[in-house]
Structure formats: C-alpha cells, structure tokens
Amino acid sequence: MDDNENRLFRFTKPQWLSSANAHTAGIYASGALFSLGFFFFIDAASYSHSSKNGGFVHVKFVDWIPGICSALGMLVINSIEKSRLSADSFSYSGNGVAWKARFVLFLGFALLAGGLAGSVTVLVLKYVIKEYPLQTVYFGIANVIANALIMMSSAVLWVSQNMEEDYTYSLTL
C-alpha cells in the first residue's frame, strides 16, 4: 500500500518534523511550558500568603486540585506508547490492547480537561463572583494559566515523543 493511500489530509508532513533536532526541541519546549505553568501557580500561592490582602483570601487546597489533575493527566497521556493505540493489528499479548490504550488515553485527556475546567471554575466561584480586587483575582488567573500551560506541554510532549519513530532504527533481530 502506498503512503498516499493512507493519508488523511491532502497536505504532506513537512520534512523538518522528522528530524532529531525537532524531536529534541519539542521535548525541551514541553519542559519549559510545564515549568512555566507551575511557576505561575507557585508564584500565586506564595504571593497569596505573603500579600497584605486583608488575610481573607489565600490559595488553599481547592486551588491545588486542578493542577494535580492536570499533572496526572500529563503523566497518563505521555506514558502510553503510540504503537499500542493500533496494537490489535499486531501480535501483542492479550486481547483488546488498543481498546485499553485508547481508554487510558481518554482518561488522561479527561484529567487534563477536568483540570483546566476546574481551574476556571475556581477562578469564577472563588474570585470573580465575590468581586475581589485584581491582585486577589490574580490567584485564580494564575491557576488557569498554569493548567493551560500544562495542557499545552502535554500536547507538545506527545507530538515530539511520537515523531521519534520516524527517524530511529529498530535494532531487534
């Protein structure tokens, strides 16, 4: 079967996407996005406990739950091998390997989406509705930014990890 028959879209993949440098740059960019996301959240948490906002609003455990969900979602998504998603056509041990891998991948994406939706919910319910000043609303905004960056980091890492197969050789006999 020709490669053109298996394509879904009309456009072909750019040649630079198959290089080792793009793979490495994607992994570093993913790490930078992840660390930047947690920087925003840690900055908001430390600022909330050291600021003089009247002592009535601080970053509590409720604010941490969306970030924990997003980090777990990233861990789940990026621990699945791309080859397992279409494993039913190969001879892996056990039945329904692709179905199980797709289900776990769905759970990972659900954790990521739940983390982002949870951070927006915390922002609205805890900070926006009560009409706090902007320096206090920043705690919720930083939480949303952190979860969005973790979600982008997960997508970049997934793409960059799975482009490795295009330029590596299998040395198994």
C-alpha positions in Angstrom: 0.0 0.0 0.0 1.3 3.4 -0.9 1.8 6.2 1.7 -0.5 8.4 -0.3 -3.4 6.0 0.2 -3.0 6.0 4.0 -3.1 9.8 4.3 -6.0 11.5 5.9 -5.3 15.1 4.8 -4.2 16.5 1.5 -1.1 18.1 2.8 2.1 16.1 3.4 4.1 16.3 6.6 7.0 18.8 6.4 10.4 17.2 6.2 11.8 19.1 9.2 9.3 17.4 11.5 11.1 14.1 11.1 14.5 15.4 12.3 16.1 14.6 15.6 16.5 18.4 16.3 12.7 18.9 16.1 12.3 16.0 18.5 14.7 17.4 21.0 13.4 20.9 20.7 9.8 19.6 21.3 10.9 17.9 24.5 12.7 21.0 25.8 9.8 23.2 24.8 7.4 20.9 26.7 9.6 21.0 29.8 9.7 24.8 29.6 5.9 25.1 29.3 5.4 22.7 32.2 7.9 24.6 34.5 6.4 27.9 33.4 2.9 26.7 34.3 4.0 25.6 37.8 5.9 28.8 38.2 2.7 30.8 37.7 0.9 28.7 40.3 3.7 28.7 42.9 4.1 32.4 42.4 0.4 32.9 43.1 0.5 30.6 46.1 3.5 32.3 47.7 2.1 35.8 46.9 -1.2 34.9 48.5 0.4 34.0 51.8 2.8 37.0 51.8 0.5 39.7 50.5 -1.5 42.2 52.6 -4.9 41.4 51.1 -6.6 41.6 54.4 -5.9 38.0 55.2 -9.2 36.8 54.0 -8.3 35.1 50.7 -5.4 32.7 50.2 -4.6 29.8 47.9 -5.9 26.7 49.6 -6.0 23.0 48.7 -9.1 23.6 46.5 -6.8 25.7 44.2 -4.3 22.9 44.0 -6.7 20.2 42.9 -6.9 21.3 39.2 -3.1 21.4 38.9 -2.9 18.0 40.4 -5.4 16.7 37.9 -3.6 18.3 35.0 -0.2 16.9 36.1 -1.7 13.4 36.5 -3.3 13.7 33.1 0.0 14.7 31.5 1.6 11.7 33.2 -1.1 9.3 32.0 -1.1 10.6 28.4 2.7 10.6 27.9 3.1 7.1 29.4 1.2 5.4 26.6 3.1 4.3 23.5 1.7 5.3 20.2 2.2 1.8 18.8 -0.3 0.5 21.5 -3.1 2.6 20.1 -3.2 0.4 17.0 -1.9 -2.8 18.6 -4.9 -5.0 17.7 -3.5 -5.5 14.2 -0.2 -6.8 15.6 0.5 -9.8 17.8 0.8 -8.2 21.3 -0.1 -10.5 24.2 -3.7 -10.2 25.4 -6.8 -9.1 23.7 -8.0 -5.6 23.2 -4.7 -3.8 23.8 -5.6 -1.0 21.5 -9.0 -0.6 23.2 -7.4 -0.4 26.6 -4.7 2.0 25.5 -7.3 4.3 23.9 -9.4 4.2 27.1 -6.4 5.1 29.3 -5.6 7.9 26.8 -9.1 9.1 27.1 -8.8 9.2 30.9 -5.6 11.2 30.6 -7.3 13.7 28.3 -10.3 13.8 30.7 -7.9 14.6 33.6 -6.3 17.4 31.6 -9.7 18.9 30.6 -11.0 18.5 34.1 -8.0 20.3 35.5 -8.5 23.2 33.1 -12.2 23.3 33.7 -11.7 23.1 37.4 -9.3 26.0 37.4 -11.8 28.1 35.5 -14.5 27.1 38.0 -12.3 28.0 41.0 -11.5 31.4 39.3 -15.1 32.2 38.8 -16.6 30.9 42.0 -13.9 31.9 44.4 -12.6 35.1 43.0 -14.7 36.7 40.2 -18.2 36.4 41.8 -17.1 37.9 45.1 -15.6 40.9 43.2 -12.2 40.9 44.8 -9.6 43.4 43.6 -7.4 42.4 40.7 -4.4 41.5 42.8 -6.5 38.9 44.5 -8.2 37.7 41.3 -4.6 37.0 40.1 -4.6 33.9 42.2 -7.3 32.4 40.1 -5.9 33.7 36.8 -2.5 32.2 37.6 -4.3 28.9 38.3 -6.0 28.9 34.8 -2.7 29.9 33.1 -0.8 27.1 34.9 -3.3 24.5 33.8 -3.4 25.8 30.2 0.4 25.6 30.1 0.4 22.1 31.5 -2.1 21.1 28.8 0.0 22.6 26.0 3.1 21.0 27.5 1.4 17.6 27.4 0.4 18.1 23.7 3.9 19.2 22.7 5.5 16.3 24.5 3.0 13.8 23.0 3.8 15.0 19.5 7.5 15.2 20.0 7.8 11.8 21.6 5.8 10.2 18.8 7.9 11.8 16.0 10.9 9.8 17.2 9.8 6.7 15.4 10.2 8.3 12.1 14.0 8.7 12.3 15.2 5.9 14.6 16.1 2.4 13.5 14.9 -0.8 15.2 17.9 -3.0 16.1 16.0 -6.0 17.1 16.6 -9.3 15.2 
